[in-house]
Amino acid sequence: MKKILATLLILGLLVVSCAKKEDAETTPLTSGEAKVSAQIDLANDDVASIVQNIYENPDSQTFANKNGETSLAACATISRIPAFGSTPAAGTQVTTTVDFGTGCTLQNGNLVSGKIIITYDYPTATATSVTVNYVFNNFTHNGHLVTGTKDFVFTKVAATTTAPIIPQHWKAVMNMDLNITINGVIYHRVGSRTTEITAGYNQPLADREYTVTGNWTTTPTGGSAWTSSITTPLLVKMSCMNVNKPLLVKGVITFVRDNSVATLNYGSGNCDNLAVFTFNGNDYNIIIGN
């Protein structure tokens, strides 16, 4: 009996020891993975801009907005069902195809190809919420294949009461469920990001600024997933297009994988392609964009 108890005690100690060792093991996010995450963020940001531009300017056959400014690219072909030339009746399903062909450079320097197909029911003048679906067809962003289908929810937001005053406007929530292939690895991203204009409303495009909030999970094929949360709102500065730089210029994303925590800081608001990845008290400069 004593031998049995001793054996059970030893086995119990081994189990506890193994459990503690397993709990202590982590797979920290690397600076290379943080760069990949930033590349996916850029793709998401451009897709959000494309879909939002199409929804807010449903009768335009180019990416020109209501002020005639071209915000994205002049090399895209935009077609629509029902055809352009008349305003669809409320409730009519609208399907808009944005075709970037074999290669089209956006004004922020990112290279895209293929198609994004956008579908929604044409809203009434008093609509306060609209769901817009999007699907990719051989779409690439900076050479990375993007696949998947999901939606945006556009919601009208009341005018702000403090400076800068923003009239009633649309807020866009991008629901993500997509795959993007980078360096031969497929990354699956699920989550949401919310974009809202915070400066420059009714001003020239270059004067506009947006904030982005949200959280998501990224899982590489055969690898360990990590979660990302925007812990300091990201700032999108449209004026950076004029110097061919990424539009994300400020804000912090916090990554968590297993028991490890890291951050990516986009800076203080300057138009550049640099960000700082911090893990375990050490800083690493990374280059984002092309």
Steps between C-alpha positions, in 0.01 A plus 500: 500500500784738587664427162175585320463828690861592430455427131183711485679785679788493252260493204308794650817702539599425140159615373520826699857558381404443136196727535711782644753458218222508240345812658835673490554431130405785268534575132576871491410705194807588294576830330461319167148390595421855615604621154274239340216618725565859388492388134159340560387821674597700190297265279201530733534879504504521120205261464307710754576819305394341171170363632417820687572713192272281285219510754518876560520577125268239346449685170868565425681292238836603646642535849426872488299621798227763504764773481654343189815391685652165410576335831628157399598429140425605143582157356200306634197409289170528689181336372158472660174305488261683451708686243623853562280779372206484738451491875381157622172487689523447876533130580649410160801272527809677368809305392813702426814336363832678543752354256866590548613285208845345513647785700389840628692728737294678765590856591660379823744288297346158564463275194172313452357271232188292442148589609294593804126438459275711723129430553232683703136605492470863393396687815219745558587863567419450868697175549723503807666161452599311183682168457740479205644162397837458332676206334845470338561361151871433430574812706859566602646774721871568452526157340322318785189302405192593705194273514179501702159659526344708776325833554508858618231656714465874435325686781405868511653684793368824649701818455778557751447770760865585567772624266566400235128504418407214267144501354292183494712238326546130428708275726626180336544171685698252291431138592798291393522134406775476244819321403813671373808319372836659587834330427324170438313501833120537513380726783135478603364816663166529678374807688378854448635851448304824529589809296359848565591843364634730772629804310463673165136417424387693190862602451740399221596135524854573615364678808300203625592271785340179628536292815498121501414274794440126525639157579560178311674162500764395246587133448786389272466160337679249720586770754378652824224763491529845656244764591536867416324787675527868412582635845565856377277597204679493166514825304453497123634819343394540137765764430763226506383397152666815369841364602422139404509372858275264702199677649526345848721743689413474869357262759589175672402138436552251785567135413440205733610145426509233771638687801702759307405862425652730235406834342531676167516881515432686175663821621403857582313596184775554242459365146754218488516124455650422842356341811654380827445143619556453875536166677650421839625859538686498168410723203536398135445734206302346215412629154137474391350537156662387175 
